[in-house]
Amino acid sequence: MKIQHNIPPRVFTVPDKVEDVQIADVAHLWLEADEQITLITHDGNEYDIARKSWGYYATPSLNRRLKQFNLRSALVRSYHHTYFIMMAERGHEEAFFNYLAHHDQRFITWLDEDSVLQQIDRFMTDPDQKRCPICGDSRFSVTFHYTKPHVLEGHYRLDPDNYDRKVYCCQTCGHYISVANIDLGFLYDGEYVDATYVDLEGIRKTFYKIIHLDPTKSDNVGRAKRVVAFAEKFMPHQTAPTLLDVGSGLGVFPYEIRKYGWQPTALDPDRRATQHLTEDHHIPTITADFMLATIEQTFDVITFNKVLEHVNDPVAMLKRAGQFLNDDGFIYVELPDGEVATRYGAEREEIMIDHLHVFSMTSLVLLAQRASFTVYEAERLHEPSTKYTLRVFMGKQNTIKGN
């Protein structure tokens, strides 16, 4: 091993979306094959880097030695869609998440949990051997194969000459997954809003267009009525229910539900969406990724309206909602109905590229069960917007309710 100390250290600036960061380069190391260095924290935790003739073991084993040294490995995506493996000291997770939020970086998953590593292992093998994220089976059939963008994806920045996507159907539970050769990060972190609404003014124009629809042609009017009707039966003594709408987008649903005397809070990662609701309609908002959000209260009702189909792990997202749900409350979920939509061809909007999952009635019920909820009611509908939709009301398991 050869070491060269930089005296004084070379100081350089790393550009950052929020604030630039200065780094001090204090030394250079040259390792021969099969040599190792160990980095040690003030608490005595260790981190090894081993040189090999072909490269490096950049980390010790993610789910064993790192855990022994109280380091948690995490996959993180930056705001400009570069990916990092970061190590957070156990017990300092809150500071880690605060750092990510401050620097507009997105936590993808922990890499120190066997269940996560096994899921990645299964999911990154041959597509025909993928495991269903809902029931766990590996028997799939290809429902649709796209070699050019879907007819409704024209507003996204997609290369028509480099587009390959397959929609697979689980042969056990009927769940659909979309697998593409495209980095879908561009759909999120603000670019989805850019593509769909352009800017804050576009959000406002679309919002006002929707709220002035004939009520019989509005999905959100019908949704609010349905949720209120179920609440009157499920918790008849609650006069002004609190509600958290996760992934609220334009915010039409919380706007409609407030007309019934409810107390909605809208959560969305895009600041323009929440700014519109706060400034124009005085609806409380939380601007955050739900999986990282600091939420300081619990709610009578939590809603996911066309949200869970967009995330990699809908089970984890739904399960987290249980932390913020009152014991006698309920969760309302709407999802695209793949069973019906796929009967009408490959160009249905339920099967666009931003839908990583499309559900069957069976996979919807299994989703609730895997997230430790009890299904109270589940139904399918053809909405005024022409969407084929599944919706379900669920609550915490072992919670006894009477009508």
Secondary structure as UniProt FT lines:
FT   STRAND          2..14
FT   STRAND          21..30
FT   TURN            33..34
FT   STRAND          36..40
FT   TURN            42..43
FT   STRAND          46..52
FT   TURN            53..54
FT   STRAND          55..57
FT   TURN            62..64
FT   HELIX           65..68
FT   TURN            69..70
FT   STRAND          71..77
FT   TURN            79..80
FT   STRAND          83..89
FT   TURN            90..91
FT   HELIX           93..102
FT   TURN            103..104
FT   STRAND          106..110
FT   HELIX           114..123
FT   HELIX           127..129
FT   TURN            133..135
FT   STRAND          140..146
FT   TURN            151..152
FT   TURN            154..155
FT   TURN            160..161
FT   STRAND          165..170
FT   TURN            171..173
FT   STRAND          176..180
FT   HELIX           184..187
FT   TURN            189..190
FT   HELIX           191..197
FT   HELIX           200..211
FT   HELIX           215..217
FT   HELIX           219..234
FT   TURN            236..237
FT   STRAND          242..246
FT   TURN            249..250
FT   HELIX           252..258
FT   TURN            259..261
FT   STRAND          263..268
FT   HELIX           271..281
FT   STRAND          285..287
FT   TURN            290..292
FT   STRAND          299..305
FT   HELIX           308..310
FT   HELIX           314..321
FT   HELIX           322..324
FT   STRAND          325..337
FT   HELIX           338..341
FT   HELIX           342..344
FT   TURN            346..347
FT   HELIX           349..351
FT   TURN            353..354
FT   STRAND          357..359
FT   HELIX           361..370
FT   TURN            371..372
FT   STRAND          373..382
FT   TURN            384..385
FT   STRAND          388..396
FT   TURN            397..398
//
